[in-house]
């Protein structure tokens, strides 16, 4: 990578570290790095805009669900946008966030925790814990030595019929049990709350209203004062074949249903994950073999494409074949030809020896897609790289920051007026000097659009960084 891709100090936000290198486009990532392993591409502008949107729309605290994507780059950009509260599901997630941001507020919202996790989390300063059983409540009291500063949340069971991925089968107390737990928690905790999860990728705003109504019935039955109502996650993103209502409709439904709670002074929380980061990430993968309409990739079900394989989800895809000629030519194996304009459906196979490592799609790509081509698979900022295993030794932690909005770049400054800020990194100073000698750098090539994976070819969306709030499925930045 070239040092002149370093961010000048003028782009530093709130003193946070910025990526050492950035790229104008995913095509540039392929052309310059020529990656043989999958590369996670992060779009900072997308995650920042979504974080700001949640903060501005939701009438309460916004807790980012770290499990969705614990990448340090994602977390830093979220923090830069104003997120200070984080929902952690493990001690490792808590350590990760606290190691990045000393002033972060951590909330341990996993309903089942080991005794060691409870004990160490409390020592770290965590005071918010969720539970859905009397046994978990007992563990919390024993491992914190009956601390009086706990904030305990009872996880309520709700139906996940409106969600693409139902989460109601593992956690959640029935209404009568939840009322009993709420009464017990009220006696021992500084504050008490109710929480629930309507399911991942919830497609109906009414699902939140129904869950809030159930919470109201529980509080009425328990006859206790509630301090906090946490409506959880489940906020959806847009995928091929799944176009949810915009985020505003979900927030409006929550506001209306929660009004009785708000009138009693109850604080509202939410835990977005997928909707926050899905559009903020993509994977750049490579074709290692083609058999008819079957493409063998260097990533798969045991890597970043678990949802595509295990759940059959379709993701937007786009062929990446950088222009031939000049330094960085990467598609000579493909004959140096521009991709065909005709799109045809393909099925993907991952790199492992397991027969389950396949993704049916269909994924629409140019009919001349072949070995050596790269493919951008969009909407993988959520549950993409975080789901990777090391099965068969296939694993990649390569990350590239694609941030065309981060300007000015040192190499783009007019040659005669090029100046370096006193605080600019030494790498930028050296880069500007080198570029003065070498002349003006060439602009990055324009990318073709990403094709949506639908049974019939459709025009691609012009915006790869679109928010996951019911808008057109995102494609990569240009």
Buried (B, 14 or more C-beta within 10 A) or exposed (E): EEBBBBBBBEBBBEEEEBBEBBBBBBBBBBBBBEBEBBBBBBBBBBBBBBBBBBBEBBEBBBBBBBBBBBBEBBBBBBBBBBBBBBBBBBBEBBBBBBEBBEEBBBBBBBBBBEEEBBBBBBEBEBBBBBBBBEEBBEBBBEBBEEBEEBBBBBBBBBBBBBBBBBBBEEBBBEBEBBBBBBBBBBEBBEBBBBBBBBBBBBBBBBBBBBBBBBBBEBBEBBEBEBBBBBBBBBBBBBBBEBEBBBBEBBBBBBBEBBEEBBEEEBBBBBBBBBBBBBBBBBBBBBBBEBEEBEBBBBBBBBBBBBBBBEBEBBBBBBBBBBBBEEEEEBBEEBEEEEBEEEBBBBBBBBBBEBEEBBBEBBBBBBBBBBEBBBBBBBBBBBBBBBBBEEBEEBBBEBBBBBBBBBEEBBBBBEEEEBEBEEEBBEBBBBBBEEBEEEEEBEEBBEBBBBBBBBEEBEEBBEBBBBBBBBBBBBBBBB
